[in-house]
Amino acid sequence: MADRAEVVFVDGVRTPFGRAGEKGMYWNTRADDLVVKAMIGLLERNPSVPGDRIDEVAIAATTQTGDQGLTLGRTAALLSGLPKSVPGFAIDRMCAGAMTAVTTLGAGIGFGAYDLAIAGGVEHMGRHPMGSGVDPNPRFLSERLVSEDALNMGATAERIHDRFPSYTKERSDRFALRSQEKVAAAYAAEKIQPDLISVSIRSESGWGLATRDEAPRPETTMEGLSSLKTPFRPFGRVTAGNASGLNDGASACLLASSGAAKELGLTVKMKMVSFAFAGVEPEVMGLGPVPSTEKALRKAGLSITDIGLFELNEAFAVQVISFLDHFGIDDDDPRVNEYGGAIAIGHPLASSGVRLMNQLARQFSEHPEVRYGLTAMCIGLGQGGTVIWENPHFNRKASKR
């Protein structure tokens, strides 16, 4: 029996994220075409990888219907020009779809079943709004397994505010403002663009090219945020300004065993250390990354003080604040979401996990003093997911400085 292989993150890309709906840039673009575009871009960036060496393709989508259905991993593999010998499958873990694609294929590499694999996700929330076409079992409510608003993500964020009075709306708005400022600064410094794959788009005015995220609002102010409506309850604290929006987009990454990476001369951006998923009450699903992170740290034999960089999905500002508060980290700690996050960039559900990984990988290359980082996110229906990564650029001398 083979020893466990070391799992490495070779490269990751994504499309620019668009606003969902008729006014969004991807309204006339198919969901499967978005993820295929990301996969082709990924393969073109890594020409030394023979297509027939890819052992598996896992592509996630939350709403697996229409152009997001038909076993996406397999259809995307065929549409992106990979040989017919390359298998694939689809995954659904709501917001953590791409993250689960990565951990599932990473586990397969660690076990020795795969040498090279492509993981990713896509969500076209304009064509497929969250929850469209689903029929929740009536037992959820009749047997009081969950409260009536547990399937409303905004309502679950309001419940976190209820449970922790110190998580004020002003604190959430301030966190949201910083996210917008950090994304604007990251774009100005060309930190985000290198991992974006441009997409041809069509609108009433003709053909164009999507080259950057559509959702950021760099003009955001605290005054503007304080005046926004609270759609989930009267006098609430969750607004369109301190939560991620509805978005379209796709992501894809290349994973490998360290042996295959070495054989093919591939650069390694990160090494997978551990991962974990955990369940919490669906009514406060935003608390999910707390137990999943504790579990992943325990599996890795690490503590939170070992983590030098955090990429946390900003589904809602209060959800990230709850994570930071639990672990004793300041809201404006520079280790957290250095390039900003989903409040500004957007959160096309199943694709976001790889965006977090792309950003962490780029930060690792700039921070040789950091040995470990993590990507984490909350997940609908009361779950959290965390992946811990090691920085291959880590330099003990730099860490002492």
BELTA-V593375 format. One record per pair of residues at least 6 apart in sequence whose ideal C-beta (glycine too) atoms are under 7 Angstrom apart, sorted by sequence separation. I is the first residue (numbers start at 0). J is the second residue. D is the distance in Angstrom with one decimal. If there is no record, write none. Layout:
# BELTA-V593375
i=I j=J d=D
i=I j=J d=D
This chain:
# BELTA-V593375
i=17 j=23 d=4.6
i=20 j=26 d=6.9
i=42 j=48 d=6.8
i=77 j=83 d=6.9
i=90 j=96 d=5.5
i=107 j=113 d=4.5
i=138 j=144 d=6.4
i=139 j=145 d=5.2
i=148 j=154 d=3.7
i=149 j=155 d=6.6
i=160 j=166 d=5.5
i=185 j=191 d=5.1
i=229 j=235 d=3.4
i=231 j=237 d=5.4
i=296 j=302 d=6.2
i=313 j=319 d=5.5
i=363 j=369 d=6.8
i=377 j=383 d=5.6
i=378 j=384 d=6.0
i=17 j=24 d=4.3
i=60 j=67 d=4.3
i=92 j=99 d=4.3
i=140 j=147 d=6.1
i=159 j=166 d=6.5
i=199 j=206 d=6.4
i=200 j=207 d=5.1
i=229 j=236 d=6.6
i=260 j=267 d=5.5
i=279 j=286 d=5.0
i=296 j=303 d=6.5
i=323 j=330 d=6.0
i=328 j=335 d=6.6
i=17 j=25 d=4.3
i=25 j=33 d=6.7
i=108 j=116 d=6.5
i=200 j=208 d=6.9
i=229 j=237 d=6.3
i=279 j=287 d=4.9
i=311 j=319 d=5.1
i=375 j=383 d=6.8
i=376 j=384 d=5.6
i=76 j=85 d=4.9
i=90 j=99 d=5.4
i=104 j=113 d=6.4
i=107 j=116 d=6.8
i=199 j=208 d=6.1
i=200 j=209 d=5.0
i=229 j=238 d=5.7
i=363 j=372 d=6.4
i=375 j=384 d=6.7
i=90 j=100 d=5.1
i=228 j=238 d=6.6
i=255 j=265 d=6.3
i=277 j=287 d=6.3
i=320 j=330 d=6.2
i=341 j=351 d=6.4
i=375 j=385 d=4.2
i=60 j=71 d=5.8
i=76 j=87 d=4.4
i=197 j=208 d=5.3
i=198 j=209 d=4.5
i=227 j=238 d=3.9
i=279 j=290 d=6.5
i=311 j=322 d=6.1
i=75 j=87 d=6.6
i=104 j=116 d=4.0
i=197 j=209 d=6.3
i=227 j=239 d=5.9
i=323 j=335 d=6.8
i=373 j=385 d=5.8
i=374 j=386 d=5.0
i=58 j=71 d=4.0
i=73 j=86 d=6.6
i=90 j=103 d=6.8
i=197 j=210 d=5.0
i=227 j=240 d=4.8
i=277 j=290 d=3.8
i=359 j=372 d=5.0
i=373 j=386 d=6.6
i=58 j=72 d=4.4
i=73 j=87 d=3.9
i=104 j=118 d=4.9
i=224 j=238 d=7.0
i=277 j=291 d=4.1
i=373 j=387 d=4.9
i=57 j=72 d=5.0
i=72 j=87 d=2.9
i=73 j=88 d=6.7
i=135 j=150 d=6.6
i=195 j=210 d=6.9
i=276 j=291 d=5.6
i=359 j=374 d=5.7
i=373 j=388 d=6.8
i=56 j=72 d=4.3
i=72 j=88 d=4.5
i=195 j=211 d=6.9
i=224 j=240 d=4.3
i=275 j=291 d=4.9
i=371 j=387 d=6.2
i=372 j=388 d=5.3
i=58 j=75 d=5.1
i=70 j=87 d=6.9
i=72 j=89 d=5.5
i=101 j=118 d=4.5
i=224 j=241 d=6.6
i=277 j=294 d=5.6
i=371 j=388 d=7.0
i=70 j=88 d=6.1
i=71 j=89 d=4.4
i=100 j=118 d=3.7
i=356 j=374 d=5.5
i=371 j=389 d=5.8
i=372 j=390 d=6.7
i=14 j=33 d=5.4
i=56 j=75 d=6.4
i=70 j=89 d=5.1
i=100 j=119 d=6.3
i=275 j=294 d=3.7
i=355 j=374 d=4.0
i=370 j=389 d=6.4
i=56 j=76 d=4.4
i=100 j=120 d=6.3
i=130 j=150 d=6.8
i=275 j=295 d=3.9
i=338 j=358 d=5.3
i=370 j=390 d=5.7
i=97 j=118 d=6.6
i=219 j=240 d=6.9
i=274 j=295 d=5.8
i=369 j=390 d=5.5
i=14 j=36 d=6.1
i=97 j=119 d=5.6
i=273 j=295 d=5.0
i=352 j=374 d=6.9
i=14 j=37 d=5.5
i=97 j=120 d=3.2
i=275 j=298 d=6.1
i=288 j=311 d=7.0
i=303 j=326 d=4.8
i=370 j=393 d=4.4
i=13 j=37 d=6.0
i=34 j=58 d=5.7
i=96 j=120 d=4.3
i=311 j=335 d=6.4
i=352 j=376 d=6.6
i=369 j=393 d=6.9
i=12 j=37 d=5.6
i=273 j=298 d=4.2
i=309 j=334 d=5.7
i=311 j=336 d=6.0
i=337 j=362 d=5.5
i=351 j=376 d=6.7
i=367 j=392 d=4.8
i=63 j=89 d=5.9
i=273 j=299 d=4.0
i=308 j=334 d=5.4
i=309 j=335 d=4.6
i=310 j=336 d=6.4
i=316 j=342 d=6.3
i=367 j=393 d=6.1
i=272 j=299 d=4.9
i=307 j=334 d=6.1
i=309 j=336 d=6.9
i=313 j=340 d=3.8
i=314 j=341 d=6.5
i=363 j=390 d=4.1
i=367 j=394 d=4.1
i=12 j=40 d=5.0
i=53 j=81 d=6.0
i=63 j=91 d=6.0
i=312 j=340 d=6.7
i=313 j=341 d=4.1
i=364 j=392 d=5.7
i=370 j=398 d=6.9
i=12 j=41 d=4.9
i=56 j=85 d=6.3
i=58 j=87 d=6.9
i=60 j=89 d=6.6
i=285 j=314 d=6.7
i=311 j=340 d=6.8
i=312 j=341 d=5.5
i=313 j=342 d=4.4
i=359 j=388 d=6.3
i=363 j=392 d=5.9
i=368 j=397 d=4.2
i=57 j=87 d=6.8
i=59 j=89 d=7.0
i=61 j=91 d=5.9
i=214 j=244 d=5.5
i=285 j=315 d=6.0
i=367 j=397 d=4.2
i=368 j=398 d=4.4
i=10 j=41 d=6.4
i=50 j=81 d=4.8
i=51 j=82 d=4.8
i=55 j=86 d=6.0
i=56 j=87 d=3.6
i=57 j=88 d=5.8
i=58 j=89 d=6.1
i=59 j=90 d=4.1
i=60 j=91 d=6.7
i=12 j=44 d=6.8
i=50 j=82 d=5.2
i=53 j=85 d=5.0
i=55 j=87 d=6.7
i=59 j=91 d=6.5
i=61 j=93 d=5.1
i=183 j=215 d=6.7
i=214 j=246 d=6.3
i=285 j=317 d=6.7
i=314 j=346 d=6.0
i=368 j=400 d=6.6
i=51 j=84 d=5.9
i=57 j=90 d=5.5
i=182 j=215 d=5.1
i=285 j=318 d=3.3
i=289 j=322 d=6.0
i=10 j=44 d=5.9
i=183 j=217 d=4.0
i=288 j=322 d=5.2
i=312 j=346 d=6.6
i=10 j=45 d=5.8
i=31 j=66 d=5.1
i=50 j=85 d=6.9
i=61 j=96 d=6.2
i=286 j=321 d=5.7
i=9 j=45 d=6.8
i=30 j=66 d=4.5
i=60 j=96 d=6.4
i=179 j=215 d=6.4
i=285 j=321 d=6.2
i=289 j=325 d=4.9
i=29 j=66 d=4.4
i=30 j=67 d=4.4
i=34 j=71 d=6.8
i=38 j=75 d=5.9
i=42 j=79 d=6.9
i=59 j=96 d=2.6
i=179 j=216 d=5.9
i=59 j=97 d=5.2
i=179 j=217 d=6.0
i=312 j=351 d=5.5
i=31 j=71 d=6.7
i=35 j=75 d=5.4
i=39 j=79 d=5.1
i=59 j=99 d=6.4
i=179 j=219 d=4.4
i=34 j=75 d=5.2
i=38 j=79 d=4.2
i=39 j=80 d=6.9
i=59 j=100 d=5.0
i=58 j=100 d=6.6
i=31 j=74 d=6.2
i=35 j=78 d=4.5
i=57 j=100 d=4.0
i=176 j=219 d=5.8
i=312 j=355 d=6.1
i=31 j=75 d=6.4
i=35 j=79 d=4.9
i=176 j=221 d=5.8
i=310 j=355 d=4.1
i=57 j=103 d=5.9
i=31 j=78 d=6.6
i=57 j=104 d=5.4
i=173 j=221 d=6.9
i=176 j=224 d=6.4
i=310 j=358 d=5.4
i=55 j=104 d=5.8
i=172 j=221 d=6.1
i=175 j=224 d=6.2
i=310 j=359 d=4.5
i=308 j=359 d=6.1
i=55 j=107 d=6.6
i=172 j=224 d=4.1
i=172 j=225 d=6.2
i=67 j=121 d=6.6
i=308 j=362 d=5.3
i=67 j=123 d=6.3
i=55 j=113 d=5.4
i=308 j=366 d=6.4
i=54 j=113 d=3.9
i=307 j=366 d=6.8
i=318 j=377 d=5.3
i=54 j=114 d=5.9
i=60 j=120 d=6.6
i=66 j=126 d=6.7
i=67 j=127 d=5.6
i=54 j=115 d=5.9
i=55 j=116 d=4.5
i=56 j=117 d=4.7
i=57 j=118 d=5.1
i=58 j=119 d=5.3
i=59 j=120 d=3.7
i=60 j=121 d=5.5
i=61 j=122 d=6.0
i=65 j=126 d=6.6
i=308 j=369 d=5.4
i=52 j=114 d=6.7
i=53 j=115 d=5.2
i=54 j=116 d=5.6
i=58 j=120 d=6.3
i=60 j=122 d=6.2
i=65 j=127 d=6.6
i=307 j=369 d=3.2
i=52 j=115 d=5.3
i=53 j=116 d=6.6
i=58 j=121 d=6.6
i=64 j=127 d=6.4
i=307 j=370 d=6.4
i=309 j=372 d=6.8
i=314 j=377 d=5.5
i=53 j=117 d=6.0
i=307 j=371 d=6.1
i=308 j=372 d=3.7
i=309 j=373 d=6.0
i=310 j=374 d=4.6
i=311 j=375 d=5.4
i=312 j=376 d=3.6
i=62 j=127 d=3.9
i=171 j=236 d=6.2
i=175 j=240 d=5.6
i=306 j=371 d=5.3
i=307 j=372 d=6.1
i=175 j=241 d=4.0
i=305 j=371 d=5.2
i=306 j=372 d=6.3
i=48 j=115 d=6.5
i=62 j=129 d=6.9
i=174 j=241 d=7.0
i=306 j=373 d=5.5
i=61 j=129 d=6.5
i=64 j=132 d=5.6
i=168 j=236 d=3.8
i=172 j=240 d=6.7
i=62 j=131 d=6.0
i=172 j=241 d=5.4
i=62 j=132 d=6.9
i=171 j=241 d=4.2
i=243 j=313 d=5.9
i=301 j=371 d=6.4
i=243 j=314 d=5.5
i=242 j=314 d=6.9
i=242 j=315 d=4.7
i=157 j=231 d=5.2
i=241 j=315 d=6.8
i=242 j=316 d=7.0
i=157 j=232 d=5.7
i=241 j=316 d=4.2
i=41 j=117 d=6.9
i=160 j=236 d=4.6
i=153 j=230 d=6.6
i=154 j=231 d=5.1
i=153 j=231 d=3.8
i=157 j=235 d=5.2
i=237 j=315 d=6.1
i=38 j=117 d=6.3
i=157 j=236 d=6.6
i=151 j=231 d=6.9
i=157 j=237 d=5.4
i=237 j=317 d=7.0
i=38 j=119 d=6.9
i=156 j=237 d=4.7
i=292 j=373 d=6.7
i=37 j=119 d=6.2
i=292 j=375 d=5.6
i=153 j=237 d=5.3
i=291 j=375 d=6.7
i=34 j=119 d=6.0
i=156 j=242 d=6.8
i=301 j=387 d=6.8
i=34 j=121 d=4.0
i=288 j=375 d=4.2
i=33 j=121 d=5.4
i=288 j=376 d=6.3
i=299 j=387 d=5.2
i=153 j=242 d=6.8
i=288 j=377 d=5.6
i=33 j=123 d=6.8
i=269 j=359 d=6.9
i=287 j=377 d=4.5
i=295 j=385 d=4.2
i=30 j=121 d=5.3
i=269 j=360 d=5.2
i=287 j=378 d=5.7
i=268 j=360 d=3.9
i=285 j=377 d=4.6
i=291 j=383 d=3.7
i=295 j=387 d=5.2
i=30 j=123 d=3.8
i=284 j=377 d=5.6
i=290 j=383 d=6.2
i=291 j=384 d=5.4
i=292 j=385 d=4.4
i=269 j=363 d=6.1
i=284 j=378 d=6.7
i=287 j=381 d=6.5
i=289 j=383 d=6.7
i=291 j=385 d=4.3
i=268 j=363 d=6.7
i=284 j=379 d=5.9
i=287 j=382 d=4.9
i=288 j=383 d=4.0
i=30 j=126 d=6.2
i=284 j=380 d=6.5
i=287 j=383 d=2.6
i=248 j=345 d=6.7
i=284 j=381 d=4.5
i=288 j=385 d=6.1
i=25 j=123 d=6.6
i=243 j=341 d=4.0
i=284 j=382 d=6.8
i=6 j=105 d=4.4
i=26 j=125 d=5.6
i=243 j=342 d=5.7
i=246 j=345 d=3.5
i=248 j=347 d=3.9
i=272 j=371 d=6.8
i=281 j=380 d=5.1
i=25 j=125 d=6.6
i=242 j=342 d=6.7
i=246 j=346 d=5.9
i=247 j=347 d=5.5
i=250 j=350 d=4.4
i=281 j=381 d=3.6
i=241 j=342 d=6.6
i=244 j=345 d=5.6
i=246 j=347 d=4.3
i=249 j=350 d=5.2
i=252 j=353 d=5.0
i=280 j=381 d=5.5
i=6 j=108 d=4.8
i=23 j=125 d=5.4
i=243 j=345 d=6.1
i=248 j=350 d=5.2
i=251 j=353 d=6.7
i=279 j=381 d=4.8
i=6 j=109 d=5.2
i=243 j=346 d=3.6
i=250 j=353 d=3.6
i=278 j=381 d=5.7
i=4 j=108 d=5.7
i=250 j=354 d=5.7
i=252 j=356 d=6.3
i=278 j=382 d=5.3
i=279 j=383 d=6.7
i=4 j=109 d=5.6
i=19 j=124 d=3.9
i=20 j=125 d=5.0
i=277 j=382 d=6.7
i=3 j=109 d=5.1
i=19 j=125 d=3.9
i=276 j=382 d=6.1
i=277 j=383 d=5.2
i=4 j=111 d=5.8
i=276 j=383 d=6.9
i=276 j=384 d=4.8
i=1 j=111 d=4.1
i=275 j=385 d=5.5
i=274 j=385 d=6.5
i=274 j=386 d=4.4
i=273 j=387 d=4.9
i=271 j=386 d=6.7
i=272 j=387 d=4.3
i=272 j=388 d=6.2
i=271 j=388 d=6.2
i=272 j=389 d=5.2
i=270 j=388 d=6.5
i=269 j=388 d=4.2
i=270 j=389 d=4.3
i=269 j=389 d=6.8
i=124 j=245 d=4.6
i=162 j=283 d=6.6
i=269 j=390 d=6.9
i=270 j=391 d=6.1
i=124 j=246 d=5.9
i=125 j=247 d=5.4
i=269 j=391 d=6.9
i=124 j=247 d=5.9
i=123 j=247 d=4.7
i=158 j=282 d=5.5
i=159 j=283 d=5.6
i=267 j=391 d=5.0
i=122 j=247 d=6.7
i=158 j=283 d=5.2
i=122 j=248 d=6.8
i=159 j=285 d=5.2
i=155 j=282 d=5.9
i=159 j=286 d=6.7
i=121 j=249 d=3.9
i=155 j=283 d=5.9
i=215 j=343 d=4.5
i=120 j=249 d=6.9
i=155 j=284 d=4.9
i=156 j=285 d=5.7
i=214 j=343 d=6.7
i=215 j=344 d=6.5
i=119 j=249 d=6.6
i=120 j=250 d=5.8
i=155 j=285 d=6.1
i=214 j=344 d=6.4
i=119 j=250 d=5.0
i=214 j=345 d=4.2
i=119 j=251 d=3.4
i=149 j=281 d=4.0
i=212 j=344 d=5.2
i=119 j=252 d=6.4
i=149 j=282 d=4.9
i=212 j=345 d=6.3
i=117 j=251 d=5.9
i=118 j=252 d=5.6
i=178 j=313 d=6.0
i=117 j=253 d=5.9
i=118 j=254 d=6.1
i=145 j=281 d=4.6
i=146 j=282 d=5.2
i=145 j=282 d=6.7
i=115 j=253 d=7.0
i=116 j=254 d=5.0
i=115 j=255 d=5.0
i=114 j=255 d=6.5
i=175 j=316 d=5.0
i=114 j=256 d=5.2
i=174 j=316 d=4.2
i=115 j=259 d=5.5
i=114 j=259 d=4.0
i=171 j=316 d=3.8
i=174 j=319 d=6.6
i=108 j=254 d=6.1
i=171 j=317 d=5.1
i=174 j=320 d=6.2
i=108 j=255 d=6.9
i=191 j=338 d=6.2
i=108 j=256 d=5.1
i=190 j=338 d=5.3
i=105 j=254 d=5.8
i=171 j=320 d=6.7
i=104 j=254 d=5.6
i=170 j=320 d=6.3
i=101 j=252 d=6.6
i=166 j=317 d=5.2
i=97 j=250 d=5.6
i=101 j=254 d=6.6
i=185 j=338 d=3.7
i=166 j=320 d=5.3
i=177 j=331 d=6.3
i=185 j=339 d=6.0
i=166 j=321 d=6.7
i=181 j=336 d=6.6
i=40 j=196 d=3.4
i=174 j=330 d=5.6
i=181 j=337 d=6.9
i=182 j=338 d=6.5
i=160 j=317 d=5.6
i=181 j=338 d=6.0
i=182 j=339 d=3.3
i=159 j=317 d=5.0
i=163 j=321 d=6.7
i=178 j=336 d=6.8
i=181 j=339 d=3.5
i=37 j=196 d=5.5
i=156 j=315 d=4.0
i=159 j=318 d=6.5
i=36 j=196 d=5.9
i=170 j=330 d=6.7
i=179 j=339 d=6.9
i=156 j=317 d=5.4
i=178 j=339 d=4.6
i=182 j=343 d=4.0
i=36 j=198 d=5.3
i=152 j=314 d=7.0
i=156 j=318 d=6.2
i=159 j=321 d=5.6
i=178 j=340 d=5.2
i=182 j=344 d=5.9
i=194 j=357 d=4.5
i=178 j=342 d=4.2
i=179 j=343 d=4.6
i=33 j=198 d=6.7
i=178 j=343 d=4.9
i=105 j=271 d=5.0
i=175 j=342 d=4.9
i=28 j=198 d=6.8
i=190 j=361 d=6.3
i=28 j=200 d=6.0
i=102 j=274 d=4.5
i=27 j=201 d=4.7
i=25 j=200 d=6.5
i=27 j=202 d=6.8
i=24 j=200 d=5.1
i=15 j=195 d=5.5
i=13 j=194 d=6.4
i=12 j=194 d=5.3
i=13 j=195 d=6.5
i=14 j=196 d=5.7
i=11 j=194 d=6.5
i=13 j=196 d=7.0
i=15 j=198 d=6.9
i=12 j=196 d=5.0
i=14 j=198 d=5.1
i=24 j=209 d=5.2
i=24 j=213 d=5.4
i=23 j=213 d=6.7
i=17 j=209 d=6.6
i=15 j=209 d=4.7
i=14 j=209 d=6.9
i=15 j=210 d=6.3
i=18 j=213 d=5.0
i=15 j=211 d=5.3
i=16 j=212 d=4.8
i=17 j=213 d=4.6
i=18 j=214 d=5.6
i=15 j=212 d=5.1
i=16 j=213 d=6.8
i=15 j=213 d=6.8
i=16 j=214 d=6.3
i=48 j=253 d=6.9
i=45 j=253 d=6.0
i=41 j=251 d=4.8
i=37 j=249 d=4.6
i=41 j=253 d=5.9
i=37 j=250 d=5.9
i=38 j=251 d=4.7
i=33 j=247 d=7.0
i=37 j=251 d=4.2
i=33 j=248 d=6.7
i=34 j=249 d=4.0
i=48 j=263 d=6.1
i=33 j=249 d=4.0
i=47 j=263 d=5.1
i=34 j=251 d=6.6
i=47 j=264 d=5.7
i=47 j=265 d=6.7
i=94 j=312 d=6.9
i=129 j=348 d=6.7
i=45 j=265 d=6.7
i=94 j=314 d=6.6
i=25 j=247 d=4.2
i=124 j=347 d=6.2
i=23 j=247 d=6.0
i=122 j=347 d=3.8
i=18 j=244 d=6.5
i=19 j=245 d=3.9
i=122 j=348 d=4.3
i=19 j=246 d=5.6
i=122 j=349 d=5.0
i=152 j=379 d=6.2
i=18 j=246 d=6.4
i=19 j=247 d=5.4
i=121 j=349 d=6.4
i=122 j=350 d=5.5
i=17 j=246 d=6.4
i=120 j=349 d=3.7
i=121 j=350 d=5.5
i=16 j=246 d=4.9
i=17 j=247 d=4.5
i=120 j=350 d=4.0
i=16 j=247 d=7.0
i=17 j=248 d=6.4
i=119 j=350 d=7.0
i=16 j=248 d=3.8
i=120 j=352 d=6.5
i=120 j=353 d=6.6
i=14 j=248 d=5.2
i=119 j=353 d=5.8
i=13 j=248 d=6.4
i=14 j=249 d=5.0
i=13 j=249 d=6.6
i=13 j=250 d=3.9
i=12 j=250 d=7.0
i=11 j=250 d=6.8
i=12 j=251 d=6.0
i=11 j=252 d=3.5
i=10 j=252 d=6.6
i=10 j=253 d=5.0
i=8 j=252 d=6.4
i=9 j=253 d=4.3
i=9 j=254 d=6.7
i=8 j=254 d=6.2
i=9 j=255 d=5.3
i=6 j=254 d=6.4
i=7 j=255 d=5.5
i=6 j=256 d=6.8
i=7 j=257 d=5.3
i=5 j=256 d=6.6
i=9 j=260 d=6.1
i=101 j=352 d=6.4
i=4 j=256 d=4.1
i=5 j=257 d=3.9
i=96 j=348 d=6.7
i=97 j=349 d=5.8
i=101 j=353 d=6.9
i=4 j=257 d=6.8
i=7 j=260 d=5.3
i=96 j=349 d=2.9
i=97 j=350 d=5.4
i=4 j=258 d=6.6
i=94 j=348 d=5.1
i=97 j=351 d=6.6
i=98 j=352 d=3.0
i=93 j=348 d=6.1
i=97 j=352 d=3.7
i=101 j=356 d=6.9
i=9 j=265 d=4.9
i=96 j=352 d=6.9
i=97 j=353 d=4.5
i=9 j=266 d=7.0
i=94 j=351 d=6.3
i=95 j=352 d=5.8
i=9 j=267 d=6.4
i=10 j=268 d=6.6
i=9 j=268 d=6.6
i=7 j=267 d=4.4
i=8 j=268 d=5.2
i=8 j=269 d=4.1
i=7 j=269 d=6.9
i=7 j=270 d=5.4
i=8 j=271 d=6.8
i=5 j=270 d=6.2
i=6 j=271 d=4.1
i=98 j=376 d=6.5
i=95 j=376 d=5.6
i=94 j=376 d=5.7
i=94 j=377 d=6.8
i=95 j=378 d=4.6
i=94 j=378 d=5.0
i=102 j=386 d=6.3
i=93 j=378 d=5.2
i=94 j=379 d=6.1
i=99 j=384 d=7.0
i=101 j=386 d=6.8
i=92 j=378 d=6.2
i=93 j=379 d=4.0
i=98 j=384 d=5.0
i=61 j=348 d=4.6
i=93 j=380 d=6.8
i=61 j=349 d=5.0
i=98 j=386 d=6.5
i=60 j=349 d=5.0
i=95 j=384 d=4.2
i=59 j=349 d=4.0
i=16 j=344 d=5.8
i=16 j=345 d=4.0
i=16 j=347 d=5.7
i=13 j=350 d=6.7
i=13 j=353 d=6.4
i=13 j=354 d=5.4
i=11 j=353 d=5.2
i=13 j=357 d=6.4
i=11 j=356 d=5.4
i=11 j=357 d=4.3
i=8 j=356 d=6.2
i=11 j=360 d=6.5
i=8 j=360 d=6.2
i=8 j=388 d=7.0
